[in-house]
């Protein structure tokens, strides 16, 4: 997609996602990297906010929008159909593709049955 300055940027969602990232990384720092955490590590964690917001801004202007959990759940759940079950089952049946020289069982696929042994 092309850049579109009129596309909205979901600032609230970007900020919430960054806060979740900071919380997870803080837990990782406390649990696993306790001895190596210093002011620079915490500063780097907070310095990621502007970088994350800039990247999110650019992606939003190009039209990228991740699906929300609600969207993923609704996509995983089949939509209730108002049609009868026979029409929905016939729609799910695929027809066989046309035969090709690689899939046919014509003469090119049969090997001659030689009963004589070669010496």
C-alpha positions as CSV (number, residue, x, y, z in Angstrom):
1,X,0.0,0.0,0.0
2,X,1.1,3.5,-0.5
3,X,1.6,6.2,2.1
4,X,-1.6,8.0,3.0
5,X,-1.4,10.9,5.4
6,X,-5.1,10.7,6.1
7,X,-4.9,7.3,7.7
8,X,-5.4,7.4,11.4
9,X,-2.7,6.3,13.8
10,X,-3.9,4.2,16.8
11,X,-1.8,6.1,19.4
12,X,-3.6,4.5,22.4
13,X,-3.1,1.0,21.1
14,X,0.6,1.7,20.4
15,X,1.1,3.1,23.9
16,X,-0.7,0.1,25.5
17,X,1.4,-2.4,23.5
18,X,4.6,-0.6,24.5
19,X,3.6,-0.7,28.2
20,X,3.0,-4.4,28.0
21,X,6.4,-4.8,26.4
22,X,8.0,-2.7,29.2
23,X,6.2,-4.8,31.9
24,X,7.3,-8.1,30.3
25,X,10.9,-6.9,30.0
26,X,11.0,-5.6,33.6
27,X,9.9,-9.0,34.8
28,X,12.6,-10.6,32.6
29,X,15.2,-8.2,34.0
30,X,14.2,-8.9,37.6
31,X,14.0,-12.6,37.3
32,X,16.8,-13.5,35.0
33,X,19.2,-10.6,34.6
34,X,19.2,-9.3,38.2
35,X,23.0,-8.9,38.4
36,X,23.5,-7.1,35.1
37,X,20.6,-4.5,35.3
38,X,21.9,-1.0,35.7
39,X,20.7,2.6,34.8
40,X,21.7,2.1,31.2
41,X,19.5,-0.9,30.8
42,X,16.5,0.9,32.3
43,X,17.3,3.9,30.2
44,X,17.4,1.8,27.0
45,X,14.1,0.3,27.9
46,X,12.5,3.7,28.1
47,X,14.4,4.9,25.1
48,X,12.5,2.3,23.1
49,X,9.2,4.3,23.4
50,X,10.0,6.9,20.7
51,X,11.4,4.3,18.4
52,X,8.3,2.1,18.8
53,X,6.0,5.0,18.3
54,X,7.8,6.2,15.2
55,X,7.8,2.7,13.7
56,X,4.1,2.3,14.5
57,X,3.3,5.7,13.0
58,X,5.1,4.9,9.7
59,X,3.4,1.4,9.5
60,X,0.0,2.9,10.2
61,X,0.4,5.5,7.4
62,X,1.3,2.7,5.0
63,X,-1.9,0.9,6.0
64,X,-0.6,-1.8,8.3
65,X,-3.0,-2.7,11.1
66,X,-2.6,-5.8,13.2
67,X,-5.7,-7.7,14.1
68,X,-7.0,-7.4,17.6
69,X,-7.7,-10.4,19.8
70,X,-11.4,-9.8,19.1
71,X,-10.8,-10.0,15.3
72,X,-8.8,-13.2,15.7
73,X,-11.4,-14.9,17.9
74,X,-14.2,-14.0,15.5
75,X,-12.2,-15.3,12.5
76,X,-11.5,-18.6,14.3
77,X,-15.2,-19.0,15.1
78,X,-17.2,-20.1,12.0
79,X,-19.9,-17.7,11.1
80,X,-23.4,-19.1,11.6
81,X,-25.0,-19.7,8.2
82,X,-28.6,-19.2,7.5
83,X,-28.6,-21.7,4.6
84,X,-29.4,-25.4,4.9
85,X,-26.7,-27.9,5.8
86,X,-26.9,-29.6,2.4
87,X,-26.0,-26.4,0.5
88,X,-23.1,-25.6,2.9
89,X,-21.7,-29.1,2.6
90,X,-21.9,-29.1,-1.2
91,X,-20.1,-25.7,-1.2
92,X,-17.2,-27.2,0.7
93,X,-16.6,-30.1,-1.7
94,X,-14.0,-29.4,-4.3
95,X,-14.0,-30.8,-7.8
96,X,-11.0,-32.7,-9.0
97,X,-8.4,-30.8,-11.1
98,X,-7.9,-31.7,-14.7
99,X,-5.5,-34.5,-15.5
100,X,-2.0,-33.6,-16.7
101,X,0.7,-35.7,-18.1
102,X,2.2,-36.1,-14.7
103,X,-1.0,-37.2,-12.9
104,X,-2.7,-39.3,-15.6
105,X,-2.4,-43.0,-15.6
106,X,-2.1,-43.2,-19.4
107,X,0.4,-45.3,-21.4
108,X,3.4,-43.0,-20.5
109,X,3.0,-44.1,-16.8
110,X,2.9,-47.9,-17.4
111,X,6.2,-49.7,-17.5
112,X,6.5,-52.7,-19.8
113,X,6.4,-56.0,-18.0
114,X,9.5,-57.8,-19.2
115,X,9.5,-61.4,-18.3
116,X,12.9,-62.1,-19.8
117,X,15.8,-61.5,-17.5
118,X,18.6,-59.4,-18.8
119,X,22.1,-60.6,-18.6
